[in-house]
Amino acid sequence: ALSGARPYVADRAARGGRKLALNLDIDNTSLQTYYDPGKAIPATLRLARYAKSKGVYILFNTGRNVRMRERTIRQLRRAGFPVDGLCAHYRGESLAHSKQRCRRSFVNNGFTLIANVGNRSTDFVGGNYERAYRLPNYGNRLG
């Protein structure tokens, strides 16, 4: 699902722009939540590290509740991810609205979302990104 992502990131970073960033979902996209909870999804970790080496910011956009923000950042860092920002879900809002609100917030803070990586349709509703990479979901058992 991430085929071609590295060359795209390299090319996009070389073309430049303002605060280029990846927007990554967390559960079953960046971190495993079924087979080995808290461990990195290897392909996503490799892409995040590669993008960071090219000067791209790594932003996370999650359906996890905002109260879990600091714990989630620690978990991402323990798994090896660089973390430049994290936007979380508020109780009472739909997941699709939350994901769109977070991307809009990143853009409003000057980021250019060159790629959006997720595993559910709600990760892509509303746009605000240049390219999408959708990982398979396998009934929430990606890992």
C-alpha positions in Angstrom: 0.0 0.0 0.0 3.0 2.3 0.5 4.5 1.4 -2.8 6.0 4.5 -4.4 5.8 6.5 -1.2 9.5 7.0 -0.7 10.3 8.2 -4.2 7.2 10.5 -4.0 8.4 12.0 -0.7 12.0 12.4 -2.0 10.6 14.2 -5.1 8.1 16.3 -3.2 10.7 17.4 -0.6 13.2 18.3 -3.4 10.5 20.5 -5.0 10.2 22.4 -1.7 7.4 24.2 -0.1 6.3 25.5 3.3 6.4 23.1 6.2 6.0 19.9 4.3 4.4 17.2 6.4 3.1 13.6 6.5 -0.3 13.2 8.2 -0.4 9.7 9.8 -3.2 7.8 11.4 -2.1 5.8 14.5 -4.1 2.7 15.2 -3.4 -0.1 12.7 -1.5 2.4 10.5 1.4 3.5 12.6 1.1 1.3 15.7 -0.2 -2.2 15.9 -3.3 -2.6 18.1 -4.2 -6.2 17.6 -1.2 -8.6 17.3 1.5 -6.7 19.2 -0.1 -3.6 20.7 2.2 -0.5 20.8 4.7 -1.8 18.3 5.3 0.1 15.1 3.9 -1.0 11.7 7.3 -1.4 10.1 6.5 0.0 6.7 5.0 3.2 8.2 7.9 3.6 10.6 10.4 3.3 7.7 8.4 5.9 5.7 8.2 8.3 8.6 11.9 8.1 9.3 12.8 8.5 5.7 10.5 11.5 5.3 12.0 13.1 8.5 15.5 12.6 7.0 14.3 14.7 4.0 13.1 17.5 6.3 9.4 16.6 6.3 7.4 17.0 9.5 5.7 14.0 11.0 2.2 14.7 12.2 -0.3 12.3 13.7 -4.1 12.4 13.4 -5.9 10.0 15.7 -9.3 8.8 16.7 -7.9 8.4 20.2 -9.4 10.7 22.7 -7.6 14.0 23.4 -7.2 12.9 27.1 -4.8 10.2 25.8 -2.6 12.8 23.9 0.6 12.7 26.1 0.4 8.9 26.6 0.0 8.4 22.9 3.0 10.7 22.1 5.1 8.6 24.5 4.0 5.4 22.9 4.8 6.7 19.4 8.3 7.8 20.5 8.9 4.5 22.2 8.1 2.7 19.0 10.7 4.9 17.2 8.5 7.5 15.5 9.6 11.1 15.2 6.6 13.2 16.5 6.2 16.8 15.4 2.6 17.1 16.2 -0.5 15.2 17.2 -4.2 16.0 16.9 -6.8 13.9 18.7 -10.5 13.2 18.8 -13.0 15.1 21.0 -15.8 13.2 22.7 -19.0 13.7 20.8 -17.6 14.4 17.3 -17.7 11.9 14.5 -14.5 10.3 13.5 -14.6 11.6 10.0 -15.2 15.2 11.3 -12.3 14.8 13.8 -9.9 13.6 11.1 -10.9 16.5 8.8 -10.7 19.0 11.7 -7.2 17.9 12.5 -6.0 18.1 8.9 -7.5 21.6 8.6 -5.8 22.6 11.8 -2.4 21.4 10.5 -3.0 23.3 7.3 -4.1 26.4 9.2 -0.9 26.2 11.2 1.2 26.5 8.0 1.8 22.8 7.1 1.5 21.4 3.6 0.2 17.9 4.0 2.1 16.1 1.1 0.7 12.7 2.1 -2.0 11.2 4.2 -1.6 7.7 5.4 -4.5 5.7 7.0 -6.4 2.5 6.9 -10.1 3.5 7.1 -12.3 5.6 4.9 -12.7 8.1 7.7 -9.0 8.9 7.5 -9.5 10.4 4.0 -12.8 12.3 4.2 -12.5 16.0 3.3 -9.1 16.3 1.7 -6.5 18.9 2.8 -3.7 16.7 1.5 -1.8 16.1 -1.7 -1.6 12.3 -1.9 -3.3 9.5 -0.1 -2.0 6.0 0.9 -4.5 3.6 2.3 -3.3 0.6 4.1 -5.5 -2.5 4.3 -7.6 -2.8 7.4 -8.0 -6.6 7.8 -10.8 -6.2 10.3 -8.6 -4.0 12.5 -5.9 -6.6 12.8 -3.2 -5.0 10.7 0.1 -5.6 12.3 
